[in-house]
Amino acid sequence: MPAIQNEGPSDQSNEQRSSRRSAFKRRLMGGSPRGSAAQPSGPYAPDAELSKLGIMVKRKRMQDTWAIWFPQRRAIVVASGLTRVQERCVLAHELEHVLADDGECIPHDSLREHITVRQERIADIRAARKLIALSDLVRVLPWATSYEEAAAELDVTERMLRVRLMDLEKDSWLATSKTAG
């Protein structure tokens, strides 16, 4: 089970958490305490992937959803006003619909609704896997005191972090891994 606690005060000071956070960011950006010359490939950027595929991303005021993939137009409409992290996660999810060649995820009948739910779940899992590397989880989970803190360190939404953790639990990785704690 991850070392994340949902509630309760932390025994660590803000300064200690900030110091760990800075060290984590240095490791992610290639700075190693031992001076390693290895350079990371950088964080996963779904917006760049969509651009390479020629998929247009438009922002529009929307009420009931954060984004919609329109395969016929080869365009994704994203709700305006999202944070950078929210938009990154939403675009990763929509990119998975593009890569799976999913049609519009708008159910018209009960069979289509079943297919849509399945497509949404698969897109979430695949996006979470790309957004959150296992090695990053292993570094963050031992010291993060909440889902919010871990998600902030991983540059994802709490929801996407929970999807990733549930995916790992489903595969029993967290129950059997010595590095998971």
Salt bridges, closest charged atoms under 4 A:
GLU49 OE2 - LYS52 NZ 3.60
GLU87 OE2 - ARG59 NH2 2.48
GLU94 OE2 - HIS93 NE2 3.97
GLU96 OE2 - LYS130 NZ 2.77
ASP102 OD2 - HIS97 ND1 2.73
GLU120 OE1 - HIS93 NE2 2.80
GLU120 OE2 - HIS97 NE2 3.11
ASP124 OD1 - HIS93 ND1 2.80
ASP124 OD2 - ARG159 NH2 2.58
ASP136 OD1 - ARG139 NH2 2.30
GLU149 OE2 - ARG17 NE 3.63
GLU149 OE2 - ARG21 NH2 3.19
GLU153 OE2 - ARG21 NE 2.59
ASP155 OD1 - ARG84 NH2 2.63
ASP155 OD2 - ARG88 NH1 3.91
ASP167 OD2 - ARG129 NE 2.68
ASP167 OD2 - ARG164 NH1 3.65
ASP167 OD1 - LYS170 NZ 3.34
